[in-house]
Amino acid sequence: MGYLGEEIRKLGFGLMRLPQKGDAIDIEQVKEMVDMFMEAGFTYFDTAWAYAGSEDAIRQALVERYPRDSYRLATKNAAWIDCKTKEEAYSQLDVSLKQTGAGFFDFYLLHNLGEGRSHYFDDYDMWNWVQEKKKEGLIRHVGFSFHSTPEELEAILSAHPEMEFVQLQINYADWDNPAVQSRRCYEVARKHGKPVIIMEPVKGGMLATPPESVANVLKTEEPESSVASWAVRFAANLEGVITVLSGMSNVEQMRDNLSYMKDFTGLTESQKETLDRAQKELKRIPLIPCTSCNYCAKVCPMNIGISGSFTAMNYLTLYSDMAIAKQQEGWLVGGHGLKSADQCIKCGKCEEACPQHISIREQLVQVKETLL
């Protein structure tokens, strides 16, 4: 509590995975969830221009039903989505204000910086623009969400020290994952003195159903606690955290999160040791030992998304979720303009460059047979 002069408790309501009723958001259930959240003393709500229906839902469930000073509302600007001019990028704020009816945003984020997306915010001079909007009173605090490497985060924070906070993907599974590097990104943000908002603490729900050996460690320690609760508490226990966003999808998830976060004061030493054992169990699961260094990509004549495919295969091994694995394959490979594993010509150049000595050609055959 107390970061940026705000009294915010350590659980935030992420509005990305709202309950559905048919093809539409279930507004009545969202209202019930908002009421539970507010009655428990929590106040931080996170939406985005890019979350279909989310801003309109929070207008109906929160903004039109509670005093404006009783909650904190965050939204985001995704300048890299279908914006050909800076005016189109700037107009996202106007749309968000209209859809939420909030009058202003307590937290406004430049959305999903990293990789090929960052340059849009430079091209459209959005760093200065958000400061102007802050002076106009339409924004209280300015920051950005980020999905990329600690090196790129270092560069952005060095170039833009005026940013007040950073939103990062952090969970105990990705803490030392070379493909995500949660710990290193967190350490970069803290080195620059930036408080952190945490997203994906339960890794899109996957840490609610982790591998059996991991779940057994957690259930043995606390049979009465949900497995997902360990993931949220791990994130909330970190220093310099404004709040931890949980993308709750129903009343039951809300009730569970409130049960252990309402009086959360930190992890005990015993609980920290339990999480350490859970992380060690994850590391024992045989995965493709890819560190996403992408030396292979630099020599591949077919421009195949090797590391992305291996990340997707590791998701499948860890969480037994084919839909998520294929989603990862689609985003990390095709979504980044790379070729799929079935385009491999088996030249072997990748294996010569791989510092982990992975049998890349064999693994790409497995990707082809499993995910494509």
Backbone hydrogen bonds in HBPLUS format (Angstrom, degrees):
<---DONOR---> <-ACCEPTOR-->    atom                        ^
c    i                          cat <-CA-CA->   ^        H-A-AA   ^      H-
h    n   atom  resd res      DA  || num        DHA   H-A  angle D-A-AA Bond
n    s   type  num  typ     dist DA aas  dist angle  dist       angle   num
A0002-GLY N   A0006-GLU O   2.97 MM   4  5.08 134.4  2.18 150.1 153.9     1
A0005-GLY N   A0002-GLY O   3.34 MM   3  5.25 145.3  2.47 125.1 118.5     2
A0006-GLU N   A0003-TYR O   3.01 MM   3  5.67 166.2  2.03 119.5 124.0     3
A0244-VAL N   A0010-LYS O   3.00 MM 234  5.70 145.1  2.13 112.9 121.3     4
A0012-GLY N   A0244-VAL O   2.74 MM 232  5.46 166.9  1.76 138.2 134.8     5
A0246-SER N   A0012-GLY O   2.95 MM 234  6.17 162.8  1.98 154.8 154.1     6
A0013-PHE N   A0044-TYR O   2.88 MM  31  6.22 168.6  1.89 162.4 160.1     7
A0046-ASP N   A0013-PHE O   2.97 MM  33  6.14 164.7  1.99 156.4 153.8     8
A0014-GLY N   A0246-SER O   2.97 MM 232  5.20 161.0  2.01 122.4 123.7     9
A0015-LEU N   A0046-ASP O   2.82 MM  31  5.74 163.3  1.84 166.0 165.9    10
A0026-ASP N   A0019-PRO O   2.83 MM   7  5.52 169.0  1.85 133.8 137.2    11
A0021-LYS N   A0024-ALA O   2.67 MM   3  5.43 165.8  1.69 165.6 169.3    12
A0024-ALA N   A0021-LYS O   3.39 MM   3  5.43 161.5  2.43 118.2 117.3    13
A0027-ILE N   A0025-ILE O   3.04 MM   2  5.72 116.1  2.46 111.7  95.2    14
A0030-VAL N   A0026-ASP O   3.01 MM   4  6.32 154.8  2.07 151.1 159.2    15
A0031-LYS N   A0027-ILE O   2.85 MM   4  6.12 154.8  1.91 152.6 159.0    16
A0032-GLU N   A0028-GLU O   3.14 MM   4  6.40 155.2  2.21 140.6 146.6    17
A0033-MET N   A0029-GLN O   2.94 MM   4  6.22 154.9  2.00 147.8 154.7    18
A0034-VAL N   A0030-VAL O   2.83 MM   4  6.06 159.4  1.87 154.1 159.7    19
A0035-ASP N   A0031-LYS O   2.92 MM   4  6.13 160.8  1.96 150.2 155.3    20
A0036-MET N   A0032-GLU O   3.04 MM   4  6.28 159.9  2.08 146.5 151.5    21
A0037-PHE N   A0033-MET O   2.98 MM   4  6.14 161.2  2.02 149.4 154.6    22
A0038-MET N   A0034-VAL O   2.89 MM   4  6.08 168.1  1.91 157.7 160.1    23
A0039-GLU N   A0035-ASP O   2.91 MM   4  5.94 163.3  1.93 150.2 155.4    24
A0040-ALA N   A0036-MET O   3.12 MM   4  6.24 137.1  2.31 138.7 148.7    25
A0042-PHE N   A0037-PHE O   3.14 MM   5  5.58 157.8  2.19 157.6 151.8    26
A0041-GLY N   A0038-MET O   2.96 MM   3  5.21 159.3  2.00 109.0 115.3    27
A0072-ARG N   A0043-THR O   2.80 MM  29  5.74 173.0  1.81 147.3 146.0    28
A0045-PHE N   A0072-ARG O   2.88 MM  27  6.20 161.7  1.92 166.5 172.5    29
A0074-ALA N   A0045-PHE O   2.84 MM  29  6.14 155.8  1.90 160.9 169.0    30
A0047-THR N   A0074-ALA O   2.85 MM  27  6.01 173.5  1.85 151.3 153.5    31
A0051-TYR N   A0048-ALA O   3.09 MM   3  5.30 158.9  2.13 108.1 114.6    32
A0054-SER N   A0051-TYR O   3.01 MM   3  5.45 158.3  2.06 128.7 135.4    33
A0057-ALA N   A0053-GLY O   3.00 MM   4  6.09 151.9  2.08 145.0 153.4    34
A0058-ILE N   A0054-SER O   2.99 MM   4  6.26 157.2  2.04 153.7 158.6    35
A0059-ARG N   A0055-GLU O   3.14 MM   4  6.33 140.8  2.30 136.9 147.1    36
A0060-GLN N   A0056-ASP O   3.21 MM   4  6.55 159.0  2.26 148.3 152.0    37
A0061-ALA N   A0057-ALA O   2.86 MM   4  6.05 160.4  1.90 152.2 158.6    38
A0062-LEU N   A0058-ILE O   2.87 MM   4  5.28 149.5  1.96 131.3 138.2    39
A0063-VAL N   A0058-ILE O   3.07 MM   5  6.50 156.1  2.13 150.5 155.9    40
A0064-GLU N   A0059-ARG O   2.93 MM   5  5.92 156.1  1.98 165.3 164.2    41
A0065-ARG N   A0062-LEU O   2.92 MM   3  5.22 154.4  1.99 111.9 120.2    42
A0066-TYR N   A0062-LEU O   2.94 MM   4  5.84 127.1  2.23 165.0 175.6    43
A0070-SER N   A0067-PRO O   3.03 MM   3  5.49 164.3  2.06 119.5 122.7    44
A0106-ASP N   A0073-LEU O   3.01 MM  33  5.43 126.7  2.31 144.8 158.6    45
A0107-PHE N   A0073-LEU O   3.28 MM  34  6.39 161.5  2.32 138.8 138.0    46
A0075-THR N   A0107-PHE O   3.18 MM  32  6.73 145.3  2.31 156.6 163.2    47
A0109-LEU N   A0075-THR O   2.99 MM  34  6.33 161.1  2.03 149.6 155.8    48
A0077-ASN N   A0109-LEU O   2.79 MM  32  6.23 150.8  1.87 162.7 172.6    49
A0111-HIS N   A0077-ASN O   2.89 MM  34  5.24 173.5  1.90 136.0 136.4    50
A0081-ILE N   A0078-ALA O   3.07 MM   3  5.80 168.8  2.09 126.3 127.7    51
A0089-ALA N   A0085-THR O   3.24 MM   4  6.61 154.2  2.31 143.1 150.0    52
A0090-TYR N   A0086-LYS O   2.78 MM   4  6.04 163.4  1.81 155.8 160.1    53
A0091-SER N   A0087-GLU O   2.97 MM   4  6.07 144.3  2.10 140.8 150.0    54
A0092-GLN N   A0089-ALA O   3.22 MM   3  5.76 158.8  2.26 111.3 117.4    55
A0093-LEU N   A0090-TYR O   3.15 MM   3  6.03 148.9  2.25 123.2 128.0    56
A0095-VAL N   A0091-SER O   2.99 MM   4  6.33 159.5  2.04 154.5 160.1    57
A0096-SER N   A0092-GLN O   2.90 MM   4  6.10 158.7  1.94 147.1 153.1    58
A0097-LEU N   A0093-LEU O   2.87 MM   4  6.12 159.2  1.92 153.1 158.5    59
A0098-LYS N   A0094-ASP O   2.99 MM   4  6.20 155.3  2.06 145.5 152.2    60
A0099-GLN N   A0095-VAL O   2.81 MM   4  6.01 163.5  1.84 154.4 159.2    61
A0100-THR N   A0096-SER O   2.95 MM   4  5.98 158.1  2.00 147.8 153.0    62
A0101-GLY N   A0097-LEU O   2.84 MM   4  5.49 144.4  1.97 133.8 144.6    63
A0105-PHE N   A0138-LEU O   2.92 MM  33  6.21 161.9  1.95 140.2 143.1    64
A0140-ARG N   A0105-PHE O   2.95 MM  35  6.40 142.9  2.09 159.4 165.2    65
A0141-HIS N   A0106-ASP O   2.93 MM  35  5.95 125.9  2.23 126.9 142.6    66
A0108-TYR N   A0141-HIS O   2.89 MM  33  6.26 159.3  1.93 163.4 169.5    67
A0143-GLY N   A0108-TYR O   3.07 MM  35  6.38 159.9  2.11 154.8 156.9    68
A0110-LEU N   A0143-GLY O   3.00 MM  33  6.50 152.9  2.08 139.4 142.8    69
A0145-SER N   A0110-LEU O   3.00 MM  35  6.39 154.5  2.07 153.3 158.9    70
A0113-LEU N   A0145-SER O   2.86 MM  32  6.19 162.6  1.89 150.6 145.0    71
A0147-HIS N   A0113-LEU O   3.13 MM  34  6.37 166.4  2.15 176.7 172.4    72
A0117-ARG N   A0114-GLY O   3.11 MM   3  5.68 157.9  2.16 136.9 137.0    73
A0120-TYR N   A0117-ARG O   3.33 MM   3  6.10 150.2  2.42 119.2 125.3    74
A0121-PHE N   A0118-SER O   3.09 MM   3  5.79 133.9  2.31 118.1 127.4    75
A0122-ASP N   A0119-HIS O   3.07 MM   3  4.98 124.7  2.39  93.4 108.2    76
A0123-ASP N   A0119-HIS O   2.68 MM   4  5.91 171.0  1.69 162.1 164.4    77
A0124-TYR N   A0120-TYR O   2.98 MM   4  6.04 154.9  2.04 146.0 151.3    78
A0126-MET N   A0121-PHE O   2.94 MM   5  5.11 156.4  1.99 151.2 157.2    79
A0125-ASP N   A0122-ASP O   3.04 MM   3  5.05 163.8  2.07 108.7 112.8    80
A0129-TRP N   A0125-ASP O   3.22 MM   4  6.41 156.3  2.28 140.7 147.9    81
A0130-VAL N   A0126-MET O   2.99 MM   4  6.01 163.3  2.02 144.8 146.5    82
A0132-GLU N   A0128-ASN O   3.05 MM   4  6.41 148.2  2.15 148.1 157.1    83
A0132-GLU N   A0129-TRP O   3.11 MM   3  5.09 118.7  2.50  94.2 109.1    84
A0133-LYS N   A0129-TRP O   3.01 MM   4  6.36 155.3  2.07 150.3 157.0    85
A0134-LYS N   A0130-VAL O   2.92 MM   4  6.13 139.6  2.08 137.6 148.8    86
A0135-LYS N   A0131-GLN O   3.06 MM   4  6.36 154.0  2.13 144.3 150.1    87
A0136-GLU N   A0132-GLU O   3.02 MM   4  6.34 141.2  2.17 140.7 151.9    88
A0138-LEU N   A0133-LYS O   3.06 MM   5  5.56 145.7  2.18 169.1 163.5    89
A0137-GLY N   A0134-LYS O   3.02 MM   3  5.15 154.4  2.08 103.2 111.4    90
A0164-GLU N   A0142-VAL O   2.83 MM  22  5.71 158.1  1.87 167.2 169.5    91
A0167-GLN N   A0144-PHE O   2.87 MM  23  6.10 160.8  1.91 148.1 149.6    92
A0146-PHE N   A0167-GLN O   3.06 MM  21  6.25 144.3  2.19 168.0 170.9    93
A0153-LEU N   A0149-THR O   3.06 MM   4  6.39 156.8  2.11 149.9 156.9    94
A0154-GLU N   A0150-PRO O   2.90 MM   4  6.04 155.0  1.97 144.1 150.5    95
A0155-ALA N   A0151-GLU O   3.12 MM   4  6.40 154.1  2.19 141.8 148.0    96
A0156-ILE N   A0152-GLU O   3.01 MM   4  6.30 158.7  2.06 150.6 155.6    97
A0157-LEU N   A0153-LEU O   2.97 MM   4  6.16 171.4  1.98 157.3 159.4    98
A0158-SER N   A0154-GLU O   2.96 MM   4  6.02 147.2  2.07 142.9 152.2    99
A0159-ALA N   A0155-ALA O   3.03 MM   4  6.17 149.6  2.12 141.1 148.9   100
A0160-HIS N   A0156-ILE O   2.84 MM   4  5.96 136.4  2.03 143.3 156.2   101
A0163-MET N   A0160-HIS O   3.20 MM   3  6.01 173.4  2.20 122.7 124.8   102
A0166-VAL N   A0195-PRO O   3.17 MM  29  6.61 157.3  2.22 158.0 165.0   103
A0197-ILE N   A0166-VAL O   2.92 MM  31  6.24 158.7  1.97 144.4 150.7   104
A0168-LEU N   A0197-ILE O   2.90 MM  29  6.38 146.6  2.01 163.6 173.6   105
A0199-MET N   A0168-LEU O   2.83 MM  31  5.84 168.1  1.84 147.4 149.4   106
A0170-ILE N   A0199-MET O   3.22 MM  29  6.42 150.6  2.31 168.5 171.2   107
A0175-TRP N   A0171-ASN O   3.02 MM   4  5.91 116.7  2.44 148.1 164.9   108
A0177-ASN N   A0174-ASP O   3.15 MM   3  4.59 156.5  2.21  93.5 100.7   109
A0182-SER N   A0174-ASP O   3.33 MM   8  5.78 155.6  2.39 149.1 144.8   110
A0183-ARG N   A0175-TRP O   2.95 MM   8  4.96 156.3  2.01 134.0 135.4   111
A0180-VAL N   A0177-ASN O   3.02 MM   3  5.47 147.6  2.13 113.8 122.8   112
A0181-GLN N   A0177-ASN O   2.65 MM   4  5.40 161.9  1.68 167.6 173.7   113
A0185-CYS N   A0181-GLN O   3.05 MM   4  6.28 160.0  2.09 155.0 160.8   114
A0186-TYR N   A0182-SER O   2.91 MM   4  6.09 165.4  1.93 157.3 161.5   115
A0187-GLU N   A0183-ARG O   2.87 MM   4  6.13 158.0  1.92 151.5 158.0   116
A0188-VAL N   A0184-ARG O   2.98 MM   4  6.19 147.7  2.09 142.6 150.6   117
A0189-ALA N   A0185-CYS O   3.05 MM   4  6.36 164.2  2.08 153.6 157.0   118
A0190-ARG N   A0186-TYR O   3.00 MM   4  6.27 160.5  2.04 152.4 157.7   119
A0191-LYS N   A0187-GLU O   2.89 MM   4  5.98 147.9  1.99 140.0 149.2   120
A0192-HIS N   A0188-VAL O   3.15 MM   4  6.44 144.4  2.28 145.1 153.4   121
A0194-LYS N   A0189-ALA O   2.91 MM   5  5.29 161.8  1.95 156.1 150.2   122
A0193-GLY N   A0190-ARG O   2.88 MM   3  4.77 156.0  1.94 101.9 108.2   123
A0196-VAL N   A0240-GLY O   2.84 MM  44  6.16 162.7  1.87 158.4 164.4   124
A0242-ILE N   A0196-VAL O   2.80 MM  46  5.82 153.3  1.87 140.7 149.9   125
A0198-ILE N   A0243-THR O   3.07 MM  45  6.48 167.7  2.08 159.0 161.7   126
A0245-LEU N   A0198-ILE O   2.82 MM  47  5.95 171.9  1.83 166.6 167.3   127
A0203-LYS N   A0200-GLU O   3.09 MM   3  4.64 161.4  2.12  99.0 102.7   128
A0205-GLY N   A0202-VAL O   3.00 MM   3  5.12 127.0  2.28  99.6 114.5   129
A0207-LEU N   A0202-VAL O   3.00 MM   5  4.94 175.0  2.00 141.6 140.0   130
A0206-MET N   A0203-LYS O   3.14 MM   3  5.41 165.3  2.17 112.8 114.3   131
A0208-ALA N   A0205-GLY O   3.06 MM   3  5.37 158.4  2.11 109.0 114.8   132
A0209-THR N   A0206-MET O   3.17 MM   3  5.48 149.8  2.27 102.6 111.0   133
A0214-VAL N   A0211-PRO O   2.94 MM   3  5.41 127.9  2.21 112.0 125.5   134
A0215-ALA N   A0211-PRO O   2.99 MM   4  6.31 164.0  2.01 157.3 162.4   135
A0216-ASN N   A0212-GLU O   2.88 MM   4  6.03 153.7  1.95 151.4 158.1   136
A0218-LEU N   A0214-VAL O   3.28 MM   4  6.65 160.4  2.32 152.6 156.8   137
A0219-LYS N   A0215-ALA O   2.85 MM   4  6.00 164.8  1.88 157.2 161.8   138
A0220-THR N   A0216-ASN O   2.94 MM   4  5.86 150.0  2.03 142.7 149.9   139
A0221-GLU N   A0217-VAL O   3.40 MM   4  6.57 151.6  2.49 137.9 144.0   140
A0222-GLU N   A0218-LEU O   3.06 MM   4  6.30 165.9  2.08 151.1 155.0   141
A0225-SER N   A0222-GLU O   3.10 MM   3  5.48 153.3  2.17 112.7 120.4   142
A0229-SER N   A0226-SER O   3.19 MM   3  5.30 131.8  2.43  96.3 108.4   143
A0230-TRP N   A0227-VAL O   3.26 MM   3  5.77 140.7  2.42 109.0 117.4   144
A0231-ALA N   A0228-ALA O   3.00 MM   3  5.36 125.0  2.31 105.6 119.1   145
A0232-VAL N   A0228-ALA O   3.29 MM   4  6.72 158.7  2.34 156.3 161.2   146
A0233-ARG N   A0229-SER O   2.98 MM   4  6.10 164.4  2.00 150.7 155.4   147
A0234-PHE N   A0230-TRP O   2.92 MM   4  6.01 150.4  2.00 142.4 150.2   148
A0235-ALA N   A0231-ALA O   3.33 MM   4  6.59 161.0  2.37 144.6 147.9   149
A0236-ALA N   A0232-VAL O   2.94 MM   4  6.18 162.7  1.97 151.5 156.9   150
A0237-ASN N   A0233-ARG O   3.01 MM   4  5.98 132.2  2.24 142.4 151.9   151
A0238-LEU N   A0235-ALA O   3.23 MM   3  5.77 165.0  2.25 115.2 119.5   152
A0248-MET N   A0246-SER O   2.89 MM   2  5.59 131.3  2.13 108.6  93.6   153
A0254-MET N   A0250-ASN O   3.17 MM   4  6.49 158.7  2.22 149.3 155.6   154
A0255-ARG N   A0251-VAL O   2.83 MM   4  6.08 163.2  1.86 154.3 158.6   155
A0256-ASP N   A0252-GLU O   3.00 MM   4  6.21 159.8  2.04 147.8 152.9   156
A0257-ASN N   A0253-GLN O   2.98 MM   4  6.17 170.8  1.99 152.9 155.3   157
A0258-LEU N   A0254-MET O   2.98 MM   4  6.15 164.7  2.00 156.9 161.0   158
A0259-SER N   A0255-ARG O   3.09 MM   4  6.17 144.5  2.22 141.5 150.7   159
A0259-SER N   A0256-ASP O   3.14 MM   3  5.18 123.0  2.48  95.9 110.3   160
A0261-MET N   A0257-ASN O   3.05 MM   4  6.02 141.8  2.20 147.8 159.2   161
A0262-LYS N   A0258-LEU O   3.09 MM   4  5.33 146.9  2.21 136.6 138.2   162
A0264-PHE N   A0261-MET O   3.34 MM   3  4.75 173.5  2.34  97.2  98.7   163
A0272-LYS N   A0268-THR O   2.98 MM   4  6.29 155.0  2.04 150.4 157.4   164
A0273-GLU N   A0269-GLU O   3.00 MM   4  6.24 154.8  2.07 146.5 152.9   165
A0274-THR N   A0270-SER O   3.00 MM   4  6.29 146.9  2.11 142.2 151.6   166
A0275-LEU N   A0271-GLN O   3.02 MM   4  6.32 160.4  2.06 150.5 154.5   167
A0276-ASP N   A0272-LYS O   2.96 MM   4  6.20 148.3  2.06 143.5 152.9   168
A0277-ARG N   A0273-GLU O   3.00 MM   4  6.30 149.7  2.10 143.3 150.7   169
A0278-ALA N   A0274-THR O   2.94 MM   4  6.29 151.4  2.02 146.6 155.2   170
A0279-GLN N   A0275-LEU O   2.91 MM   4  6.17 155.9  1.96 148.6 154.2   171
A0280-LYS N   A0276-ASP O   3.02 MM   4  6.27 152.3  2.10 142.3 150.1   172
A0281-GLU N   A0277-ARG O   2.93 MM   4  6.22 147.4  2.04 145.5 154.2   173
A0282-LEU N   A0278-ALA O   3.05 MM   4  6.40 152.7  2.13 145.8 152.7   174
A0283-LYS N   A0279-GLN O   3.05 MM   4  6.38 152.8  2.13 145.7 152.8   175
A0284-ARG N   A0280-LYS O   3.14 MM   4  6.40 126.5  2.44 137.2 150.4   176
A0284-ARG N   A0281-GLU O   3.12 MM   3  5.14 138.9  2.30  96.7 108.4   177
A0285-ILE N   A0282-LEU O   3.21 MM   3  5.59 151.6  2.29 107.0 114.9   178
A0290-CYS N   A0288-ILE O   2.71 MM   2  5.61 142.5  1.84 100.5  94.6   179
A0299-VAL N   A0296-CYS O   3.14 MM   3  5.58 148.5  2.25 107.3 116.0   180
A0300-CYS N   A0296-CYS O   3.06 MM   4  6.14 123.8  2.39 145.8 161.3   181
A0303-ASN N   A0300-CYS O   3.38 MM   3  5.45 165.4  2.40 104.5 108.8   182
A0339-LYS N   A0303-ASN O   2.87 MM  36  5.82 177.6  1.87 145.9 146.6   183
A0306-ILE N   A0304-ILE O   2.88 MM   2  5.53 134.8  2.09 106.4  92.5   184
A0305-GLY N   A0339-LYS O   2.97 MM  34  5.87 161.3  2.01 159.1 156.2   185
A0309-SER N   A0305-GLY O   3.06 MM   4  6.26 157.8  2.11 153.6 159.5   186
A0310-PHE N   A0306-ILE O   3.01 MM   4  6.30 154.2  2.07 151.6 159.3   187
A0311-THR N   A0307-SER O   2.90 MM   4  6.13 150.8  1.99 145.4 153.2   188
A0312-ALA N   A0308-GLY O   3.05 MM   4  6.30 156.2  2.10 145.1 151.1   189
A0313-MET N   A0309-SER O   2.98 MM   4  6.27 154.3  2.04 145.5 152.4   190
A0314-ASN N   A0310-PHE O   2.96 MM   4  6.16 152.7  2.03 145.1 152.4   191
A0315-TYR N   A0311-THR O   2.98 MM   4  6.29 147.1  2.09 145.6 154.6   192
A0316-LEU N   A0312-ALA O   3.14 MM   4  6.47 155.9  2.20 146.0 151.6   193
A0317-THR N   A0313-MET O   3.01 MM   4  6.35 156.4  2.07 148.1 154.3   194
A0318-LEU N   A0314-ASN O   2.94 MM   4  6.10 162.4  1.97 150.6 154.9   195
A0319-TYR N   A0315-TYR O   2.88 MM   4  5.88 170.4  1.89 157.8 160.5   196
A0320-SER N   A0316-LEU O   2.86 MM   4  4.78 138.7  2.04 130.7 135.3   197
A0325-ALA N   A0321-ASP O   3.04 MM   4  6.29 161.3  2.08 151.2 157.1   198
A0326-LYS N   A0322-MET O   2.89 MM   4  6.09 163.6  1.92 154.2 157.6   199
A0327-GLN N   A0323-ALA O   2.96 MM   4  6.14 146.6  2.08 140.5 150.5   200
A0328-GLN N   A0324-ILE O   2.86 MM   4  6.13 155.6  1.92 151.4 157.4   201
A0329-GLU N   A0325-ALA O   2.92 MM   4  6.20 158.0  1.97 147.9 154.3   202
A0330-GLY N   A0326-LYS O   2.91 MM   4  6.10 160.3  1.95 145.1 150.0   203
A0331-TRP N   A0327-GLN O   2.98 MM   4  6.21 157.2  2.03 148.1 154.0   204
A0332-LEU N   A0328-GLN O   2.80 MM   4  5.78 167.6  1.81 158.1 161.1   205
A0333-VAL N   A0329-GLU O   3.06 MM   4  5.69 140.9  2.22 137.0 145.0   206
A0335-GLY N   A0330-GLY O   2.73 MM   5  6.00 142.4  1.87 148.7 159.9   207
A0336-HIS N   A0333-VAL O   3.01 MM   3  5.39 150.0  2.11 109.7 119.0   208
A0338-LEU N   A0333-VAL O   2.99 MM   5  5.03 163.9  2.02 142.9 138.5   209
A0337-GLY N   A0334-GLY O   3.03 MM   3  5.07 161.3  2.06 111.5 112.0   210
A0343-GLN N   A0340-SER O   3.01 MM   3  5.90 163.5  2.04 127.3 130.8   211
A0344-CYS N   A0341-ALA O   3.14 MM   3  5.68 166.6  2.16 121.6 122.8   212
A0352-GLU N   A0348-GLY O   3.31 MM   4  6.66 148.3  2.42 149.3 157.8   213
A0353-ALA N   A0349-LYS O   3.24 MM   4  6.52 139.0  2.41 141.4 151.7   214
A0353-ALA N   A0350-CYS O   3.10 MM   3  5.21 129.1  2.38  95.8 109.2   215
A0354-CYS N   A0350-CYS O   3.03 MM   4  6.14 124.8  2.35 142.8 157.5   216
A0357-HIS N   A0354-CYS O   3.25 MM   3  5.36 164.1  2.27 105.9 110.5   217
A0360-ILE N   A0358-ILE O   2.84 MM   2  5.28 127.7  2.12 107.7  91.5   218
A0363-GLN N   A0359-SER O   3.06 MM   4  6.32 161.3  2.09 154.7 160.7   219
A0364-LEU N   A0360-ILE O   2.85 MM   4  6.07 151.6  1.93 153.5 160.8   220
A0365-VAL N   A0361-ARG O   3.22 MM   4  6.49 143.3  2.36 139.8 148.4   221
A0366-GLN N   A0362-GLU O   3.23 MM   4  6.64 149.5  2.33 142.6 150.3   222
A0366-GLN N   A0363-GLN O   3.06 MM   3  5.01 115.4  2.50  92.0 107.4   223
A0367-VAL N   A0363-GLN O   2.93 MM   4  6.33 149.4  2.03 145.7 154.7   224
A0368-LYS N   A0364-LEU O   2.93 MM   4  6.14 162.3  1.96 145.5 149.9   225
A0369-GLU N   A0365-VAL O   2.96 MM   4  6.22 159.1  2.01 149.4 154.6   226
A0370-THR N   A0366-GLN O   2.90 MM   4  5.90 139.2  2.07 142.4 153.1   227
A0371-LEU N   A0367-VAL O   2.81 MM   4  5.50 165.9  1.83 151.1 156.0   228
